[in-house]
Amino acid sequence: MPGGAGVRRPDHPTTTRPTAVNGALPGPESPEAREALEADGPGGGGPGAGVPERTVPGAGAPEAGGPDHAVPGPTTAPPLPTDGVTAEAVLAPYLQGQAADFLRSLRLHREHSAPSDAGGQGAEAAARALRRSARRISGSLHTFRTVLDPAWADHLRTELAWLSGTLAREHAYAGRLTRLLDALHQLSGATLPAARGTKPATKPGTQPATTTAARTAGAPEAQGRAVLGVGAARAGALLERQLTLARTRAHSAALQALGSSRFHAVADAVALLASEVPLAPGTTGRGTEALLEPAERAEQRLLAAVVALPADESAEPYNEAQDAAWHQARLLLRLHRYAHEVVLGAADPVLTGAGHALDLHRDAAEAAAAAAAAARTPRIAPATAYALGVLHADQRHEVEAARAVFRETWPYATAMTAP
């Protein structure tokens, strides 16, 4: 791909031309593999269950789940590409399959949202599947906009982004609360580091508990543990009140969105997409180069964003301003993954670890921001503020750890060291 030389490993091609195998394009990975890779983040995932089998147009059978593509007459249709595969034959089944998944998840969500569904676990799983399909459709509409009707693609992409974001907030607040409470529990039961400047407490042949140095070093540590133990319970209660309230409001907003006329318009548009994909004028009959070019641009944007990430020596654990560049890299990695699914029929497995690290980075950064916001609550006890400060520091160090994991798992080492 242009601009990619020297970045990729020579033994690992990324976005390449799809090839026909025994008359059919590469099919999507199984739903089980997609579920294992997705985890609501960019680590992996495939097009999903229900994607119609794709066949080469002109092979004597129409595409399932889409408009018929009979063999055109020699005098009425443009010639097919030399490889016999058109951009429409690759992109349309993918979008139609994701639309079918969207509608199936919506039906399951309505079924499990009934009062008889105790616990709401079925509704939560259906909402996750609904968001997965919405993200894939929206990302594909963004990347392959030049191949599709631009006005239609922009409108549907905006509406799907609204829906996915609205449905994701409840899950995000719940996960953030669980993460912070678990971290508080671990911090309150762990040994705190000794104060700065404290000398070693013992000498060879002496008992630690009987030396003055040991008592001097242990007193700040014991005092810190006591203060943290008292403040951790209050900090946990404060976080639970704040995040539970935010989750309840997000749940109400999601229910309101699912019952709105705006959502019904989105569902109708996705239902139409399941049967017909509006293409840009002149796209019909074009080869897969029409998909390779935007897929390559998505990859190049990702590589450029990774190169622009702050270097290790300039990173500061408490500089939240640097988080934006990492969040942008995460979004671009997701778009690249979806483009890879469209062109090659499956996610790029070498980016699974890097995507998971960026997910952890996002979660830790948002948890740290929640702890800082709770610490700004008026009239809280000093012990509570201290516990929240320790929690904020812990999550910021988790941010740095996730960045280190990303650099270790990023498969294209040249991109990490480019000027």
N, C-alpha and C positions, 0 to 999 in steps of 0.2 A: 504494500500500500504506500502511496506517496507520503513522504515525511516520516515513515515508520522505521526506516532502515537504521540499524544501530540501537534500536530500543528493544525490539523483540528478540527473544531467543531464537536462533536459527532453526531449532528443532520443534518450535511451537508456532504454527500459523494461527492467526486470530481470525479476523473476518475475511473469508475467502468465498469464491464462487460456489454455490450449492451444486452438487453433482447428482445426476440421476443414477440410482442403483436398481437394476432390474426393472426399469421403467417407472420408478417412483422416487420422489424426493425423500431425503432423510426425514423420518417421522419424529414427533416429539417424544421426550423422555416420559417415563411412566409417572402417574400421579404420586406414587410413593416416593420416588426420587425427588420430585418437585417439592413435596411436603418436607422432606428432610433437609433440602438445601435452602428453602425460602426463609423460614423462621422470621417472617415479617421484616426482612432486611435484604440487602443486596448481595448476600453471600452466594446465592445460586437460585435455582428454580427453573422450571421449564414451562412450555406453553400450556400444559394442563390437560386434564382429561376432557374428553368430548371434542377434541379437535378432529375435524373430518380428515379421512385419509386423502393425501394429495397425490394426484396422478398427473402425468404430463399431458397437457392439452393436446388434442390431436391423436391420442393413443386409442381412441374408440370409446371412451367412457367419460361422462361429464364429472366435474368435481362435486363431491358430496357436500352438502351444506351451503352451496352457493349457486349462482346462475350457471346454466348449461353453457359449456364451451365446445360446441360441435366443431368438427374439422371444417375450416372455412373453405369456400370455393376459391379456385385460383384467380378469379377475376374480381372478387368483391372484398377481400380482406388483405391486410398487409402481411408480408411473409413473416413466419416465425423466426426467432433467433436461431443461430446455427446450432446451439446446444439443445434446442427444442423446449427450453424452459423460459417462461415469461415472468416478469415481475409480478403480474397479477396472480399467477398461479402459485407464487410463494407467499405474498403478503395477504391476499384475501382469505385463504383458509386459516391463517394464524389469527387474524382479527375476528373472523367468524367463530373460531373455536373459543377465543376469550370471551366473546359476547355470549356464547352459549353457556360458558361457565358462570358468567355474571348473572344471567337469568336463572340458572339452576340454584345458585347461592341465594339469590333473592327469594326464591320460592321456599327454600329451606329456612331462611331467616324468618319469614312470615309464619311458617309452621311452628317453629320453636319459640316464637315470641308470645305464644298463647299463655294465659295464666296457669295452665296445667303443666307447663314445662318447668319443673322445679329446678332451681339452680341456674337456669339460663345458660348452661354450658353449650347446648346445641346452637342457641342463638349467637353466642360469642364465636364459635367456630365458623358459623355461616357468615358472620360479619367479617372475619379475617379473610375467608375465601372471596367475599365480595370485594374487599379492598385489594386483594391480589390481582383479580381480574381488571378492576378499574385502573390500577397503576400500570398494568401491562398495556392496556388499550391506550391510555393517555400517553405513556412513554413512546409507544410506536407511532401514534399520530404526530407527536412532536418530531421524532427523528425522520420519519418518512413523509413529511408534509409535502414535499415537492412531487411525490408520486400520487397524492390524494387530492381531492377537492379541497383547496386551502381554507375557504370560508367554513365549510362543514367541519374540517379537522380542527380548526382553532376553537370553534364553539363547543364541540363535544369534548375536546381536551380540557377546556376551562371548567366545564360542568363536572367532569369526572374528577378533576383535581379537587374541586369543592367538596364533592361527595366523599372521596377518600379521606381528605383531611378532617372532615366532620366526624366520620366514623372512627377515625384513629385516635381521637383525643381521649375518649374514655379508657381505651386500652393503655394509652401512654401514661395516664395518671395512675392507673392501678399498678402498672409495672414499676413506675417511679417510687411509689410508696413502699412496695415490697423491697425494692433495692435499698432504700434508705433505712428502713427498719432493720433489715438484715445487717447492714453495715454498722448501725448503732449497736446492735447486739454484739457483734464481733469486737468493736472498739471498746465497749465497756467491760468486756471480759478479758481483754488482752493486756499485756504489760506495756505501759507507756514508755517511750524512750526517756533516758536520763536527761537532765537539764544540761544545756550547753556549758562547757567549761568545767564540768565535774571530772575530777581525776579518778583513776581506778580505785576501787574501794578496798582491795585486799592486797596483802603481800604474801609471799610464800610462807607457809607455816602458821598463818594466823587464821582465826575464825572470823568469817564475814560479819556475824551478828555482834561481835564484841569490839570491833574497831570503831573508832570515831569516824573514820572516813566512810565506812559502810553506812553508819547512821546518817551522816551528812548527805550521802548520795541517795539513800533510800527514802529520806523524808520528802523531797520534792516529788519523787515518783509515786509514793503512797498517797500524798496529798492530791496529786493530779488524778490518780485513779478514783479516789473518793469523790472528788468534785465531778468527774465525768460520770461516775456511777449514779450520783444524785441527779445530774442534769440530763442524762441519757433518757431516763423514763419520762421526764417532762418534755424533752425535745421530741421524743417519739409520739407522745400524746398530741403535741402541737402539730407535728407533721401529719398525723393521721386525721386531725380535724380539718386542716387546710386542704389536703389532697383528696380526702373523701368528699368534701364539699365540692371541690373542682370536678371530681369524677361524676358526682350526681348531676351537676349542671351539664357536663358533657353528655351524659346519658340522656337527659331531657332534650338537649339540642339535637342529638342523633335521632331520637324518636320523632321530634318535630320535623326534622329534615326528611325522614322517610315517609312522612304523611303529607308532605307539601306538594303543591302542583309542580314546583321546580324539579323535584325528584321524579315525579311521574313522567315529566317530559324527558328526563335523562333516560329512564327505563324504556320509554317508547323509542328513543333514538338508538339505544343499544339493541332493542329488538329488531329494528330495521337493519342495523349493521349485521345481525346474525344471518340475514338473507341476501344482503347486497352491500357491497363496499364501493362508495362513490370514488371514482378515480379522476385524476386531473385529465384535462383534454390532451389527447395524443399519447397517453400512457398505455392504452390497450395495444398489446402486441410487442411492447418493448421488452428487451432482454433483462436479465438480472443485474446488468450494470446500473440500471436505474435504482436498485436497492443497495448495491455495493458502495456507490459514491456517498450517500448520506450515512451509511453505517461506518464508513471510514472516517467521515468527519466527526461522528460521535466518538470514535476511538481516539482521534487526534486531540479532541477537546479534553478527554480524560487524561491522556498522557501529559498534555500541557499543564493541566491543573495539578498533577502530581509533582511535576518539576517545580512548580511555583510554591509548593508547600514550604513552610518555614524550616530551616535547617535545624539539626539537633542542637548545635551550639548556641543558636539564637532563641531556642524555645524556653519559655518561662511557665512553670506550672500554673501560676495564678494570672496569666495574661489571657483573659477570656476573648480578647479581640482576635486572637489567632484561631479561634474555633471556627470562624466563618469559612476560612479556606478549606478546612477539613470537611465541614458539612457540604461544601460545594463539590469536593472530590467524591463524596459519598453519592450525591445525586447523579453526577456524571458517570460514576461506575454503574449505577443502576440502569441508566439509559443505554450504556454500552452493552450491558448484559442482555437487555431486552432486544436490542438490535441483533446481537449474536444469536438469540433464540429465533428471530425471524429468518435470518439468512441461512443459518446452519441447522436449525431445528432443535437446539439444546443450548444450555448455558455453558459458558467457558469454565471448565472445572478448575483451572489454575488460579482463578481469581476468587475462589470461595473463601480462602483464609483471609485475604485482604478485605473482602467485603464484610466478613464477620468482625474483623478488627474495627472497621469504621462504624459498624453498628454499636459495638461496645463503647467506642469513643463518643458517639452521639448520646447514648444512654447515660454515661458518666457525666458528660458536660451538662445535660439537662438536670440530672440529680443534684449536681453541685449548685446550679442556679437555684433550684428549689430550696436547698439548705440555706443558701445566702438570703433568699427572700424571707424564709421563716425567721432568720436571725434578726431581720429588720422589723419584726413585729414589735409594736410599742409595749413598754412596761413588762417585759419578760425578765425572769430572774437571771442573775449573773451566771449561775450554774447552767441554766438552759442555754444561754448565749454561748457559753464556753463549749458545751457539747455540740452545738450546731456549728461552731467554728472548727472544731476537730473533724466533724463529719464533712464539712465543706473541703477541708484540706485533704481528707482521705479520698474524696471523689475526684478532686483535681489531680491527685497522684494516679488515680485510675485512668484519667484522661491521658496522662503522659505514658502510662504503661500500654494503653491501647495504641498510641502512636508508634511506640517502639515495636509492637507486634506487627503493625501494618508494614513498617519498613523491613522487617524480617521476612514477611510473607509475600511482599510485592514481587512478582516474578520477573520484572524487567528492571534489573539493577542499574542499567545505564540511565534510566529516567530519574532515578533517585539522586544521581550525582552530577547531572548535567548543570551547566552554569545558568 
